[in-house]
Amino acid sequence: MYGRLITFTLLAPSLWSVVEAVAKSYEEGQNTRRLFKSTDNSGFILETFPNKEEAGQKIEVLKAMQGLKEQAMAKVAIIEGESGE
């Protein structure tokens, strides 16, 4: 199993609607995504995949969050890794 954690702090709480639109929670086989809200302007997105190759093909949310970072609308950090199982 391979996982990706995207943590973020938004410039304004009003940007939550953007994050909710691109990071909707879903579960499809071994692919899952969950959006967690920590405060009014911060949270994290947890995605899991069966392997690294699958994660490399599913980068829509990653690209959207990086776009917010590039526009100085959010601070974004990404951590990826494989399960030790």
N, C-alpha and C positions, 0 to 999 in steps of 0.2 A: 504494500500500500504506500502511496505517496501523498503528502499533504502540502498545502499552501496556506499560510496565514498572512492576511493583509490587515495591518493595523493602520488606523487613520485618525486624524484630528482635522475637523472641518473649520474653515475660516468663519463660517456662520451656520447656526443651526438650521437655517432655511435650506441648506444644501442637502439635508437628509432626504428630501424627495428624489433628488438625483441619484443618490446612493441606493435607495430602495428600488428605483427603477432598473438599475443595472445589476444589482446583486440580490435578486429575489431568491429566497430559499427554495431549494429543490432537492429531490432524491430520485436518481435514475440509475438503478443497478448499483455499481460500486462508486458512481460519481455522486457526490453530495455537495451542497453549498448551504451554509448557514450564516445569517447576518445577525450580529449582536450589537446592541446599543449600550455603551458604557455610561455616557453622559449626554447632555443635549447636543454636543458637537463632536463626540468621539465614539469609536466603536471598532469592531473587527469583523472580518469575513473569514470563515474557515471553509476551505474546500478540500475534499479528498478524492483521490483517483486510484485506479487499480495499479498504475505504474507511471514512471516519469514521462514516457512517450505520450501517454494520454493527457497528462498535465500540460505538456508542450503544445498540444493541439487545442486545448480549451483555455485560451488566454483573453477572452473577451472582457471579463471583469477586471483582470489585471491591467489591460490596456486602458480601460475606462478610468480606473483609479489613478493610474500614472498620468493620464490626461489632466485630472484635477490637480495633481501635484505640479505639472508643468505650467498650468495656468495660475499657480500660486493660490489655489482655492482650498488646498488641503496639504497637510503633512502626511506622508505615506511611507510605511516600512513594510517590506515583504520578507518572509522567512519561508523557505521550502525545504523539504527533506523526506527521506524514506523511513518507514517504520522498521524497527528492529526485529519484527516478527519473522 
